Amino acid sequence: MSELSKTDFEKMILEKPCVLIDTNGFMIPVQFGIDIFSELQRLGFSKFIVPAVVIAELENISKKVTGADKKAAKVAASMAKSSLCDILVADDLQKSQKKYADRIILEISSRYKLPVLTNDANLRKQLIDNGISVISMRQTSRLDFIDQK
């Protein structure tokens, strides 16, 4: 895990194919057995960006739920903090006010035209409506680009 300032983040996105990962994107491996990192690499991405608010949301979920969802959230939080991901901590959008992770994902992806991994139907529709590329689960076995609402 490395933490990115806004400046480092802006430099990175110019150099390498990056993807933002939403909260439920990190739940896919536990819930469906899909290796999101190898799937994202197969789709051409080499950098995985996680807004800090996503990690906070995953940790919050793991405290509030029980059973399989608790396990999925704990594993997801661990994955988000792994060495495979870069955590965006200093973005002004996250500091400006308390916002939901989906809102921050939408704002960051729109500002920088970054694709997003999400399985959230509402967020997926908003991203597509804003011209943002979306990666989501297909046939519960792989990830792919989604171009429809």
C-alpha positions in Angstrom: 0.0 0.0 0.0 1.2 3.4 -0.8 -0.5 6.7 0.0 -0.9 9.2 -2.7 -1.1 12.9 -2.5 -3.2 14.8 -5.0 0.0 15.7 -6.9 1.4 12.2 -6.9 -2.0 10.9 -8.0 -2.3 13.3 -10.9 1.2 12.4 -12.1 0.5 8.7 -11.8 -2.7 8.8 -13.9 -0.7 10.4 -16.8 1.9 7.6 -16.7 0.0 4.3 -16.2 -3.5 2.9 -16.9 -5.3 3.4 -13.6 -8.7 2.3 -12.3 -10.7 3.4 -9.3 -12.1 0.6 -7.2 -15.4 1.1 -5.4 -16.4 -0.4 -2.1 -18.4 -3.3 -3.5 -15.7 -3.9 -6.1 -13.6 -5.1 -3.3 -16.4 -7.4 -2.1 -16.4 -9.4 -5.4 -13.5 -11.8 -4.6 -15.2 -13.1 -1.4 -18.7 -13.0 -2.7 -18.1 -14.5 -6.1 -14.5 -15.9 -6.1 -13.2 -13.5 -8.8 -9.6 -12.3 -8.6 -10.3 -8.6 -9.3 -6.6 -7.7 -9.7 -5.8 -10.3 -12.3 -9.0 -9.5 -14.1 -8.2 -5.8 -14.1 -4.7 -6.5 -15.4 -6.3 -8.6 -18.1 -8.4 -5.6 -19.1 -5.2 -3.4 -19.3 -4.9 -1.7 -15.9 -1.6 -1.6 -14.0 -2.5 0.7 -11.1 -5.4 0.3 -8.7 -6.5 3.4 -6.9 -8.6 3.4 -3.8 -10.0 6.6 -2.3 -9.4 6.5 1.5 -13.2 6.9 2.1 -13.6 3.5 0.5 -11.4 1.9 3.1 -13.3 3.7 5.8 -16.6 2.5 4.4 -15.4 -1.1 4.3 -14.2 -0.9 7.9 -17.5 0.6 8.9 -19.4 -2.2 7.1 -17.3 -4.9 8.9 -18.3 -3.4 12.3 -22.0 -3.2 11.5 -22.8 -6.5 9.8 -22.5 -10.1 10.7 -21.8 -13.5 9.0 -20.6 -13.7 5.4 -21.0 -9.9 4.8 -18.7 -9.2 7.8 -16.1 -11.6 6.5 -16.4 -10.1 2.9 -16.0 -6.6 4.3 -12.9 -7.5 6.4 -11.2 -9.3 3.5 -12.1 -6.4 1.2 -10.6 -3.8 3.6 -7.5 -5.9 3.8 -7.3 -6.1 0.0 -7.8 -2.3 -0.3 -4.9 -1.7 2.0 -2.6 -4.2 0.3 0.5 -3.4 -1.6 -1.4 -3.8 -4.8 -3.4 -0.7 -4.3 -2.5 3.0 -4.0 -4.7 4.9 -1.6 -5.7 8.4 -2.5 -5.7 10.2 0.8 -5.1 13.9 0.1 -7.8 14.6 -2.5 -9.6 17.9 -1.9 -12.9 16.2 -2.7 -12.6 13.9 0.3 -11.6 16.7 2.6 -14.2 19.2 1.7 -17.1 17.5 3.6 -18.4 14.2 4.7 -19.6 12.5 1.6 -20.5 9.0 0.7 -17.9 7.0 -1.1 -20.1 6.7 -4.2 -20.3 10.5 -4.5 -16.5 10.8 -4.1 -15.9 8.0 -6.7 -18.2 9.8 -9.1 -16.5 13.2 -8.6 -12.9 11.8 -8.9 -13.7 9.7 -11.9 -15.5 12.6 -13.6 -12.7 15.0 -12.9 -9.9 12.7 -14.1 -11.8 10.6 -16.6 -10.8 7.4 -14.7 -12.7 4.1 -15.2 -14.3 2.6 -12.1 -14.8 -1.0 -11.0 -18.2 -1.2 -9.3 -21.1 -3.7 -9.1 -23.4 -1.0 -7.7 -26.2 -0.5 -10.2 -27.0 3.1 -9.1 -23.4 4.2 -9.3 -22.8 2.4 -12.6 -25.8 4.3 -14.1 -24.4 7.6 -12.8 -20.9 6.9 -14.1 -22.2 5.9 -17.6 -24.5 9.0 -17.7 -21.3 11.1 -17.1 -19.3 9.3 -19.8 -17.1 7.3 -17.4 -16.0 3.8 -18.3 -17.3 1.2 -16.0 -16.0 -2.3 -15.2 -18.3 -4.7 -13.6 -18.9 -8.4 -13.1 -20.2 -10.4 -16.0 -21.8 -13.8 -15.6 -20.5 -14.1 -12.0 -17.2 -15.3 -13.4 -15.2 -12.4 -14.8 -14.9 -8.6 -15.0 -15.6 -6.6 -18.2 -16.4 -3.1 -19.4 -20.1 -2.3 -19.1 -21.6 0.2 -21.6 -25.2 0.1 -20.7 -27.3 1.4 -17.8 
